[in-house]
Amino acid sequence: MYFNEKWDIVLKDELKKEYFHKLGVFVKNEYKNKTIFPKYDHIFNALKLTDYDKVKVVILGQDPYHGINEAHGLSFSVQEGVSRPPSLNNIFKELYNDLGIKREKNDLTDWATQGILLLNSVLTVEKDKAFSHQGKGWEIFTDTIIQKLNEREEPVIFVLWGNSARNKKQLIDLKKHYIIESAHPSPLSANRGFFGSKPFSKINKILKETNQKEIEW
C-alpha cells in the first residue's frame, strides 16, 4: 500500500498488524456489496496530500460525509459542484469573522497542500449511514497517525473541534505541540463556543512564532 514517501516508512509496521488486515478485508467487502464513501482510491487522500514531515496542522474530523459525491478523503472538505455542508458553512463563517476572508471553494485540497492534515478518525462510511464504520479498526489506525506526529520534534498544531476530537488530547505532548480546541462547527454546537474561537488567526500566530510559513486560507 502506498500513501506518501515518509508516511509509508512511518506506518510500515502498522500495516502488518492483524487489526489492519481485518479492517482491509471488511472495507473491501463493504465496497463490493454496498455504496461506500469516499471513492476507494480517495480513502487515504489526507496522507497522500500531506506527507509526514510536511504536516504543520491537523484538523480532526469524525467520519466522512455520507451523501453522494461529498466525501473525498479530507475532513470537512467536499468536492467542487457539491452543495456546502452545514459544518463547512460554519467553518467558513468563522473564517470570515476571524480574518475577513470570504472563501468560495468547498474543496480544501489547497489547505492540505500547505501542510494541513485533514484527518477523519474513521476513513469510510456507508451511504446515508453516519458512523456506520465506527469500531471496525479505523480509530486504531488514525490514533497511530496522531501518535506518530506526536513523536516529531517539530511542533504540530492539533485543532480539536467537538468532544470526539478533544478525546485525542491524551495522545498529544503539550510540551512539544499545540492544541486549539472548541465546540464542533456543526449547527447543533457552533453557537456553544465554535463561533468566536478564532482558530485561523491562532494557527497563523503559532506558525509565525515557530518560524513556519503561515497558511493562506
Accessible surface in RSA format (square Angstrom, percent):
REM  Atomic radii and reference values for relative SASA: ProtOr
REM  Chains: A
REM  Algorithm: Lee & Richards
REM  Probe-radius: 1.40
REM  Slices: 20
REM RES _ NUM      All-atoms   Total-Side   Main-Chain    Non-polar    All polar
REM                ABS   REL    ABS   REL    ABS   REL    ABS   REL    ABS   REL
RES MET A   1   137.44  71.2  60.76  40.2  76.68 182.6  75.98  64.6  61.47  81.4
RES TYR A   2   150.30  70.2 137.54  78.3  12.76  33.2 107.80  81.0  42.51  52.4
RES PHE A   3     1.42   0.7   0.00   0.0   1.42   3.7   0.00   0.0   1.42   4.1
RES ASN A   4    25.51  17.6  25.31  24.5   0.20   0.5   1.78   4.3  23.73  22.9
RES GLU A   5   132.33  76.0 126.37  95.6   5.95  14.2  43.16  83.5  89.17  72.8
RES LYS A   6    77.93  38.0  77.93  47.8   0.00   0.0  44.86  40.4  33.07  35.2
RES TRP A   7     0.00   0.0   0.00   0.0   0.00   0.0   0.00   0.0   0.00   0.0
RES ASP A   8    35.80  25.1  29.37  29.2   6.43  15.2  22.06  51.9  13.74  13.7
RES ILE A   9   109.72  62.4 100.36  74.8   9.35  22.5 101.53  73.1   8.18  22.2
RES VAL A  10    30.61  20.1  16.06  14.5  14.55  35.1  23.10  20.1   7.51  20.4
RES LEU A  11     0.15   0.1   0.02   0.0   0.12   0.3   0.15   0.1   0.00   0.0
RES LYS A  12   109.47  53.4 106.86  65.6   2.62   6.2  61.85  55.7  47.63  50.7
RES ASP A  13    93.09  65.2  89.41  89.0   3.68   8.7  31.61  74.4  61.48  61.3
RES GLU A  14     9.12   5.2   7.56   5.7   1.55   3.7   0.96   1.9   8.15   6.7
RES LEU A  15    42.36  23.6  26.87  19.2  15.48  38.9  26.87  18.9  15.48  41.7
RES LYS A  16   149.52  72.9 114.92  70.5  34.60  82.4  89.87  80.9  59.66  63.5
RES LYS A  17   101.66  49.6  95.78  58.8   5.88  14.0  60.50  54.5  41.16  43.8
RES GLU A  18   120.33  69.1 107.72  81.5  12.60  30.0  46.73  90.4  73.59  60.1
RES TYR A  19    40.25  18.8  31.94  18.2   8.31  21.6  35.54  26.7   4.71   5.8
RES PHE A  20    15.83   7.9  15.08   9.3   0.76   2.0  15.08   9.1   0.76   2.2
RES HIS A  21   123.57  67.5 115.95  80.6   7.62  19.5  77.99  80.4  45.57  53.0
RES LYS A  22   126.95  61.9 120.34  73.8   6.61  15.7  76.01  68.4  50.93  54.3
RES LEU A  23     2.86   1.6   2.00   1.4   0.86   2.2   2.80   2.0   0.06   0.2
RES GLY A  24    27.33  33.7   0.00   N/A  27.33  33.7  27.20  74.6   0.13   0.3
RES VAL A  25    86.79  57.1  81.49  73.8   5.31  12.8  84.84  73.7   1.96   5.3
RES PHE A  26    49.07  24.5  43.03  26.7   6.03  15.7  48.88  29.6   0.19   0.5
RES VAL A  27     6.44   4.2   6.44   5.8   0.00   0.0   6.44   5.6   0.00   0.0
RES LYS A  28   129.25  63.1 122.73  75.3   6.52  15.5  67.64  60.9  61.62  65.6
RES ASN A  29    74.72  51.5  71.80  69.4   2.93   7.0  11.46  27.6  63.26  61.1
RES GLU A  30    16.27   9.3  15.75  11.9   0.52   1.2   0.60   1.2  15.67  12.8
RES TYR A  31    47.09  22.0  27.13  15.4  19.96  51.9  27.28  20.5  19.81  24.4
RES LYS A  32   166.97  81.5 130.85  80.3  36.12  86.0  84.05  75.7  82.92  88.3
RES ASN A  33    98.65  68.0  63.29  61.2  35.35  85.1  27.20  65.5  71.45  69.1
RES LYS A  34    96.61  47.1  75.71  46.5  20.90  49.8  54.62  49.2  41.99  44.7
RES THR A  35    72.01  51.2  62.29  63.1   9.72  23.2  32.13  43.2  39.88  60.3
RES ILE A  36    11.76   6.7   0.00   0.0  11.76  28.4   0.00   0.0  11.76  31.9
RES PHE A  37    23.83  11.9  23.83  14.8   0.00   0.0  23.83  14.4   0.00   0.0
RES PRO A  38     0.67   0.5   0.06   0.1   0.60   2.2   0.67   0.6   0.00   0.0
RES LYS A  39   124.29  60.6 117.24  71.9   7.05  16.8  72.67  65.4  51.61  55.0
RES TYR A  40   105.91  49.4  97.20  55.3   8.72  22.7  80.56  60.5  25.35  31.3
RES ASP A  41    94.86  66.4  83.69  83.3  11.16  26.4  41.42  97.5  53.43  53.3
RES HIS A  42    40.66  22.2  40.66  28.3   0.00   0.0  15.90  16.4  24.77  28.8
RES ILE A  43     6.92   3.9   4.37   3.3   2.54   6.1   4.37   3.2   2.54   6.9
RES PHE A  44    24.61  12.3  22.39  13.9   2.22   5.8  24.02  14.6   0.59   1.7
RES ASN A  45    22.90  15.8  22.90  22.1   0.00   0.0   0.52   1.2  22.39  21.6
RES ALA A  46     4.62   4.2   4.47   6.9   0.16   0.4   4.62   6.5   0.00   0.0
RES LEU A  47     2.02   1.1   2.02   1.4   0.00   0.0   2.02   1.4   0.00   0.0
RES LYS A  48    83.09  40.5  65.93  40.5  17.15  40.8  37.92  34.1  45.17  48.1
RES LEU A  49    61.54  34.3  44.25  31.7  17.29  43.5  46.36  32.6  15.18  40.8
RES THR A  50     1.75   1.2   0.58   0.6   1.18   2.8   1.69   2.3   0.07   0.1
RES ASP A  51    17.32  12.1  15.10  15.0   2.22   5.3   7.25  17.1  10.07  10.0
RES TYR A  52    25.99  12.1  25.99  14.8   0.00   0.0  15.85  11.9  10.15  12.5
RES ASP A  53    72.13  50.5  49.34  49.1  22.78  53.9  23.85  56.1  48.27  48.1
RES LYS A  54   133.83  65.3 125.29  76.9   8.54  20.3  91.20  82.1  42.64  45.4
RES VAL A  55     1.54   1.0   0.00   0.0   1.54   3.7   0.00   0.0   1.54   4.2
RES LYS A  56    36.15  17.6  36.03  22.1   0.12   0.3  28.79  25.9   7.35   7.8
RES VAL A  57     0.00   0.0   0.00   0.0   0.00   0.0   0.00   0.0   0.00   0.0
RES VAL A  58     0.95   0.6   0.85   0.8   0.09   0.2   0.85   0.7   0.09   0.3
RES ILE A  59     1.89   1.1   1.89   1.4   0.00   0.0   1.89   1.4   0.00   0.0
RES LEU A  60     2.99   1.7   1.41   1.0   1.58   4.0   1.41   1.0   1.58   4.3
RES GLY A  61     4.46   5.5   0.00   N/A   4.46   5.5   3.29   9.0   1.16   2.6
RES GLN A  62    55.43  31.0  49.82  36.4   5.62  13.4  15.15  32.3  40.28  30.5
RES ASP A  63    23.03  16.1   8.04   8.0  14.99  35.5   0.00   0.0  23.03  23.0
RES PRO A  64     8.00   5.8   3.64   3.3   4.36  15.8   6.33   5.2   1.66  10.3
RES TYR A  65    44.85  20.9  38.93  22.1   5.93  15.4  43.32  32.6   1.53   1.9
RES HIS A  66    65.58  35.8  64.24  44.7   1.34   3.4  43.63  45.0  21.94  25.5
RES GLY A  67    17.98  22.2   0.00   N/A  17.98  22.2  17.23  47.3   0.75   1.7
RES ILE A  68   110.09  62.6  94.24  70.2  15.85  38.2  94.24  67.9  15.85  43.0
RES ASN A  69    85.60  59.0  80.21  77.5   5.39  13.0  14.73  35.5  70.87  68.5
RES GLU A  70    37.37  21.5  37.23  28.2   0.14   0.3   1.88   3.6  35.50  29.0
RES ALA A  71     8.48   7.8   2.58   4.0   5.90  13.4   3.68   5.2   4.80  12.7
RES HIS A  72    10.83   5.9  10.83   7.5   0.00   0.0   0.27   0.3  10.56  12.3
RES GLY A  73    12.33  15.2   0.00   N/A  12.33  15.2   6.95  19.1   5.38  12.0
RES LEU A  74     4.89   2.7   0.07   0.0   4.82  12.1   0.07   0.0   4.82  13.0
RES SER A  75     0.11   0.1   0.00   0.0   0.11   0.3   0.03   0.1   0.08   0.1
RES PHE A  76    18.43   9.2  11.12   6.9   7.31  19.0  11.83   7.2   6.60  18.9
RES SER A  77     0.24   0.2   0.00   0.0   0.24   0.6   0.00   0.0   0.24   0.3
RES VAL A  78     0.00   0.0   0.00   0.0   0.00   0.0   0.00   0.0   0.00   0.0
RES GLN A  79    45.04  25.2  44.98  32.9   0.06   0.1  13.38  28.5  31.65  24.0
RES GLU A  80    95.74  55.0  74.11  56.1  21.63  51.5  51.46  99.5  44.28  36.2
RES GLY A  81    86.22 106.3   0.00   N/A  86.22 106.3  44.05 120.9  42.17  94.5
RES VAL A  82    25.22  16.6  17.45  15.8   7.77  18.7  21.89  19.0   3.33   9.0
RES SER A  83    96.04  81.2  77.22 103.1  18.82  43.3  55.80 118.8  40.24  56.4
RES ARG A  84    76.47  32.1  52.67  26.8  23.81  56.7  16.08  22.0  60.39  36.6
RES PRO A  85    12.41   9.0   6.83   6.2   5.58  20.3  12.41  10.2   0.00   0.0
RES PRO A  86    81.19  59.2  74.93  68.3   6.26  22.7  80.74  66.7   0.44   2.8
RES SER A  87    15.30  12.9  14.55  19.4   0.76   1.7   3.75   8.0  11.55  16.2
RES LEU A  88     0.00   0.0   0.00   0.0   0.00   0.0   0.00   0.0   0.00   0.0
RES ASN A  89    55.02  37.9  54.72  52.9   0.31   0.7   5.22  12.6  49.80  48.1
RES ASN A  90    11.38   7.8  11.38  11.0   0.00   0.0   0.00   0.0  11.38  11.0
RES ILE A  91     1.56   0.9   1.56   1.2   0.00   0.0   1.56   1.1   0.00   0.0
RES PHE A  92     9.76   4.9   6.52   4.0   3.24   8.4   6.84   4.1   2.91   8.3
RES LYS A  93   106.76  52.1 100.23  61.5   6.53  15.5  61.71  55.5  45.05  48.0
RES GLU A  94     1.06   0.6   1.06   0.8   0.00   0.0   0.00   0.0   1.06   0.9
RES LEU A  95     0.04   0.0   0.04   0.0   0.00   0.0   0.04   0.0   0.00   0.0
RES TYR A  96   118.80  55.5 115.37  65.6   3.43   8.9  67.49  50.7  51.31  63.2
RES ASN A  97    97.07  66.9  71.25  68.9  25.82  62.2  22.74  54.7  74.33  71.8
RES ASP A  98    21.42  15.0   0.98   1.0  20.44  48.3   0.14   0.3  21.28  21.2
RES LEU A  99    67.49  37.6  38.04  27.2  29.45  74.0  44.59  31.3  22.90  61.6
RES GLY A 100    50.50  62.3   0.00   N/A  50.50  62.3  23.41  64.2  27.09  60.7
RES ILE A 101    61.50  35.0  58.00  43.2   3.50   8.4  61.50  44.3   0.00   0.0
RES LYS A 102   156.65  76.4 131.76  80.8  24.89  59.3  84.65  76.2  72.00  76.7
RES ARG A 103    23.60   9.9  14.19   7.2   9.40  22.4  10.30  14.1  13.30   8.1
RES GLU A 104   121.04  69.5 106.71  80.7  14.33  34.1  59.67 115.4  61.37  50.1
RES LYS A 105   110.65  54.0 108.58  66.6   2.07   4.9  63.64  57.3  47.01  50.1
RES ASN A 106    15.76  10.9  15.75  15.2   0.02   0.0   0.00   0.0  15.76  15.2
RES ASP A 107    27.73  19.4  27.33  27.2   0.40   0.9   1.90   4.5  25.83  25.8
RES LEU A 108     0.20   0.1   0.20   0.1   0.00   0.0   0.20   0.1   0.00   0.0
RES THR A 109    45.17  32.1  45.17  45.8   0.00   0.0  38.66  51.9   6.51   9.8
RES ASP A 110    46.58  32.6  41.72  41.5   4.86  11.5  32.39  76.2  14.19  14.1
RES TRP A 111     2.04   0.8   2.04   1.0   0.00   0.0   2.04   1.1   0.00   0.0
RES ALA A 112     0.77   0.7   0.19   0.3   0.59   1.3   0.19   0.3   0.59   1.6
RES THR A 113    87.62  62.3  54.77  55.5  32.85  78.3  44.65  60.0  42.97  65.0
RES GLN A 114    48.74  27.3  37.63  27.5  11.10  26.4  35.61  75.8  13.12  10.0
RES GLY A 115     3.67   4.5   0.00   N/A   3.67   4.5   2.67   7.3   1.00   2.2
RES ILE A 116     0.00   0.0   0.00   0.0   0.00   0.0   0.00   0.0   0.00   0.0
RES LEU A 117     0.00   0.0   0.00   0.0   0.00   0.0   0.00   0.0   0.00   0.0
RES LEU A 118     1.15   0.6   0.66   0.5   0.50   1.3   0.66   0.5   0.50   1.3
RES LEU A 119     1.61   0.9   1.47   1.1   0.14   0.3   1.61   1.1   0.00   0.0
RES ASN A 120    11.55   8.0  10.69  10.3   0.86   2.1   0.21   0.5  11.34  11.0
RES SER A 121     8.89   7.5   8.77  11.7   0.12   0.3   7.63  16.3   1.26   1.8
RES VAL A 122     1.98   1.3   1.98   1.8   0.00   0.0   1.98   1.7   0.00   0.0
RES LEU A 123    12.54   7.0  10.17   7.3   2.38   6.0  11.03   7.7   1.51   4.1
RES THR A 124     0.00   0.0   0.00   0.0   0.00   0.0   0.00   0.0   0.00   0.0
RES VAL A 125     0.00   0.0   0.00   0.0   0.00   0.0   0.00   0.0   0.00   0.0
RES GLU A 126    25.91  14.9  25.91  19.6   0.00   0.0   1.73   3.3  24.18  19.7
RES LYS A 127    68.92  33.6  62.77  38.5   6.15  14.7  28.35  25.5  40.57  43.2
RES ASP A 128    91.41  64.0  68.48  68.2  22.93  54.2  27.92  65.7  63.50  63.3
RES LYS A 129   115.18  56.2 108.91  66.8   6.27  14.9  70.34  63.3  44.84  47.8
RES ALA A 130    48.33  44.4  27.91  43.1  20.42  46.4  27.91  39.3  20.42  54.1
RES PHE A 131    95.99  48.0  85.25  52.8  10.74  27.9  85.49  51.8  10.50  30.1
RES SER A 132    36.15  30.6  10.68  14.3  25.47  58.7  21.73  46.3  14.42  20.2
RES HIS A 133     1.68   0.9   1.67   1.2   0.01   0.0   1.67   1.7   0.01   0.0
RES GLN A 134    86.97  48.6  74.65  54.6  12.32  29.3  13.89  29.6  73.08  55.4
RES GLY A 135    69.01  85.1   0.00   N/A  69.01  85.1  36.43 100.0  32.57  73.0
RES LYS A 136    96.59  47.1  77.00  47.2  19.59  46.6  29.80  26.8  66.79  71.1
RES GLY A 137     8.09  10.0   0.00   N/A   8.09  10.0   6.12  16.8   1.98   4.4
RES TRP A 138     5.60   2.2   5.60   2.7   0.00   0.0   5.60   3.0   0.00   0.0
RES GLU A 139    45.46  26.1  45.46  34.4   0.00   0.0  35.69  69.0   9.77   8.0
RES ILE A 140    90.23  51.3  85.53  63.7   4.70  11.3  89.69  64.6   0.54   1.5
RES PHE A 141     0.00   0.0   0.00   0.0   0.00   0.0   0.00   0.0   0.00   0.0
RES THR A 142     0.86   0.6   0.86   0.9   0.00   0.0   0.62   0.8   0.24   0.4
RES ASP A 143    36.64  25.7  36.64  36.5   0.00   0.0   6.91  16.3  29.72  29.6
RES THR A 144    14.03  10.0  14.03  14.2   0.00   0.0   6.27   8.4   7.77  11.7
RES ILE A 145     0.00   0.0   0.00   0.0   0.00   0.0   0.00   0.0   0.00   0.0
RES ILE A 146     1.77   1.0   1.77   1.3   0.00   0.0   1.77   1.3   0.00   0.0
RES GLN A 147    76.70  42.9  75.55  55.2   1.15   2.7  21.52  45.8  55.19  41.9
RES LYS A 148    58.48  28.5  58.48  35.9   0.00   0.0  13.33  12.0  45.14  48.1
RES LEU A 149     0.00   0.0   0.00   0.0   0.00   0.0   0.00   0.0   0.00   0.0
RES ASN A 150    28.52  19.7  28.48  27.5   0.05   0.1   0.00   0.0  28.52  27.6
RES GLU A 151   106.02  60.9  87.05  65.9  18.97  45.2  41.02  79.3  65.00  53.1
RES ARG A 152    18.93   7.9  13.20   6.7   5.72  13.6  13.20  18.0   5.72   3.5
RES GLU A 153   135.56  77.8 117.90  89.2  17.66  42.0  63.21 122.3  72.35  59.1
RES GLU A 154   102.55  58.9  99.10  75.0   3.45   8.2  52.27 101.1  50.28  41.1
RES PRO A 155    34.97  25.5  34.42  31.4   0.54   2.0  34.42  28.4   0.54   3.4
RES VAL A 156     0.00   0.0   0.00   0.0   0.00   0.0   0.00   0.0   0.00   0.0
RES ILE A 157     1.42   0.8   1.42   1.1   0.00   0.0   1.42   1.0   0.00   0.0
RES PHE A 158     1.40   0.7   1.36   0.8   0.04   0.1   1.40   0.9   0.00   0.0
RES VAL A 159     0.21   0.1   0.00   0.0   0.21   0.5   0.00   0.0   0.21   0.6
RES LEU A 160     1.68   0.9   1.68   1.2   0.00   0.0   1.68   1.2   0.00   0.0
RES TRP A 161     4.60   1.8   2.94   1.4   1.66   3.9   2.40   1.3   2.20   3.6
RES GLY A 162     6.82   8.4   0.00   N/A   6.82   8.4   6.82  18.7   0.00   0.0
RES ASN A 163   115.26  79.5 108.67 105.0   6.59  15.9  29.54  71.1  85.72  82.9
RES SER A 164    43.03  36.4  34.29  45.8   8.74  20.1  19.39  41.3  23.64  33.1
RES ALA A 165     4.50   4.1   2.69   4.2   1.80   4.1   4.10   5.8   0.40   1.1
RES ARG A 166    78.33  32.9  74.45  38.0   3.88   9.2  15.98  21.8  62.35  37.8
RES ASN A 167   103.11  71.1  91.21  88.1  11.91  28.7  26.79  64.5  76.32  73.8
RES LYS A 168    24.63  12.0  24.39  15.0   0.24   0.6   6.55   5.9  18.08  19.3
RES LYS A 169    84.11  41.0  77.97  47.8   6.14  14.6  41.97  37.8  42.14  44.9
RES GLN A 170   158.98  88.9 115.93  84.7  43.06 102.5  45.89  97.7 113.09  85.8
RES LEU A 171    28.74  16.0  20.76  14.9   7.98  20.1  26.00  18.3   2.74   7.4
RES ILE A 172    14.00   8.0   0.24   0.2  13.76  33.2   1.51   1.1  12.49  33.9
RES ASP A 173    49.16  34.4  41.50  41.3   7.66  18.1  19.61  46.2  29.55  29.5
RES LEU A 174   112.56  62.7  87.62  62.7  24.94  62.7  88.10  61.9  24.46  65.8
RES LYS A 175   197.32  96.3 156.50  96.0  40.81  97.2 114.46 103.0  82.86  88.3
RES LYS A 176    58.40  28.5  43.51  26.7  14.89  35.5  36.58  32.9  21.82  23.2
RES HIS A 177     5.10   2.8   0.00   0.0   5.10  13.1   0.00   0.0   5.10   5.9
RES TYR A 178    78.44  36.6  75.78  43.1   2.66   6.9  48.36  36.3  30.07  37.1
RES ILE A 179    34.20  19.5   6.33   4.7  27.87  67.2   6.33   4.6  27.87  75.6
RES ILE A 180    13.30   7.6   9.75   7.3   3.55   8.6  13.30   9.6   0.00   0.0
RES GLU A 181    64.25  36.9  43.26  32.7  21.00  50.0  17.26  33.4  46.99  38.4
RES SER A 182     8.24   7.0   3.97   5.3   4.27   9.8   8.24  17.5   0.00   0.0
RES ALA A 183    15.78  14.5   9.89  15.3   5.89  13.4  13.00  18.3   2.78   7.4
RES HIS A 184    33.88  18.5  33.15  23.0   0.73   1.9  26.74  27.6   7.14   8.3
RES PRO A 185     0.00   0.0   0.00   0.0   0.00   0.0   0.00   0.0   0.00   0.0
RES SER A 186    22.95  19.4  22.95  30.6   0.00   0.0  17.44  37.1   5.50   7.7
RES PRO A 187    81.89  59.7  59.73  54.4  22.16  80.6  63.76  52.6  18.13 112.7
RES LEU A 188   152.79  85.1 138.25  98.9  14.54  36.5 142.29  99.9  10.50  28.3
RES SER A 189    14.83  12.5  14.31  19.1   0.52   1.2  13.42  28.6   1.42   2.0
RES ALA A 190     1.26   1.2   1.26   1.9   0.00   0.0   1.26   1.8   0.00   0.0
RES ASN A 191   127.40  87.9  96.82  93.6  30.58  73.6  31.22  75.1  96.18  93.0
RES ARG A 192   178.38  74.9 147.41  75.1  30.96  73.7  71.28  97.4 107.10  64.9
RES GLY A 193    38.11  47.0   0.00   N/A  38.11  47.0  28.83  79.1   9.28  20.8
RES PHE A 194     0.00   0.0   0.00   0.0   0.00   0.0   0.00   0.0   0.00   0.0
RES PHE A 195    63.29  31.7  45.31  28.1  17.98  46.8  45.63  27.7  17.66  50.5
RES GLY A 196    57.39  70.8   0.00   N/A  57.39  70.8  33.05  90.7  24.34  54.5
RES SER A 197    15.65  13.2   7.22   9.6   8.44  19.4  15.04  32.0   0.61   0.9
RES LYS A 198    95.64  46.7  95.64  58.7   0.00   0.0  67.84  61.1  27.80  29.6
RES PRO A 199     0.31   0.2   0.31   0.3   0.00   0.0   0.31   0.3   0.00   0.0
RES PHE A 200     0.44   0.2   0.44   0.3   0.00   0.0   0.44   0.3   0.00   0.0
RES SER A 201    34.75  29.4  29.55  39.4   5.20  12.0  24.56  52.3  10.19  14.3
RES LYS A 202    95.72  46.7  93.47  57.4   2.25   5.4  59.02  53.1  36.71  39.1
RES ILE A 203     0.57   0.3   0.57   0.4   0.00   0.0   0.57   0.4   0.00   0.0
RES ASN A 204    18.45  12.7  18.15  17.5   0.30   0.7   7.18  17.3  11.27  10.9
RES LYS A 205   129.93  63.4 122.93  75.4   7.00  16.7  92.41  83.2  37.52  40.0
RES ILE A 206    23.86  13.6  23.86  17.8   0.00   0.0  23.86  17.2   0.00   0.0
RES LEU A 207     0.02   0.0   0.02   0.0   0.00   0.0   0.02   0.0   0.00   0.0
RES LYS A 208   143.66  70.1 131.85  80.9  11.80  28.1  78.18  70.4  65.48  69.7
RES GLU A 209   108.47  62.3  75.17  56.9  33.30  79.3  47.55  92.0  60.92  49.7
RES THR A 210    34.77  24.7  14.95  15.2  19.81  47.2  20.99  28.2  13.78  20.8
RES ASN A 211   145.35 100.2 109.25 105.6  36.10  86.9  35.97  86.6 109.38 105.7
RES GLN A 212    45.61  25.5  32.15  23.5  13.45  32.0  26.77  57.0  18.83  14.3
RES LYS A 213   152.25  74.3 136.96  84.0  15.29  36.4  95.37  85.8  56.88  60.6
RES GLU A 214    72.25  41.5  64.69  48.9   7.56  18.0  17.21  33.3  55.04  44.9
RES ILE A 215     5.90   3.4   0.11   0.1   5.79  14.0   0.11   0.1   5.79  15.7
RES GLU A 216   122.03  70.1 113.71  86.0   8.32  19.8  49.94  96.6  72.09  58.9
RES TRP A 217    18.84   7.6   1.54   0.7  17.29  40.6  13.66   7.3   5.17   8.4
END  Absolute sums over single chains surface
CHAIN  1 A    10626.0       8652.0       1974.1       5688.9       4937.1
END  Absolute sums over all chains
TOTAL         10626.0       8652.0       1974.1       5688.9       4937.1
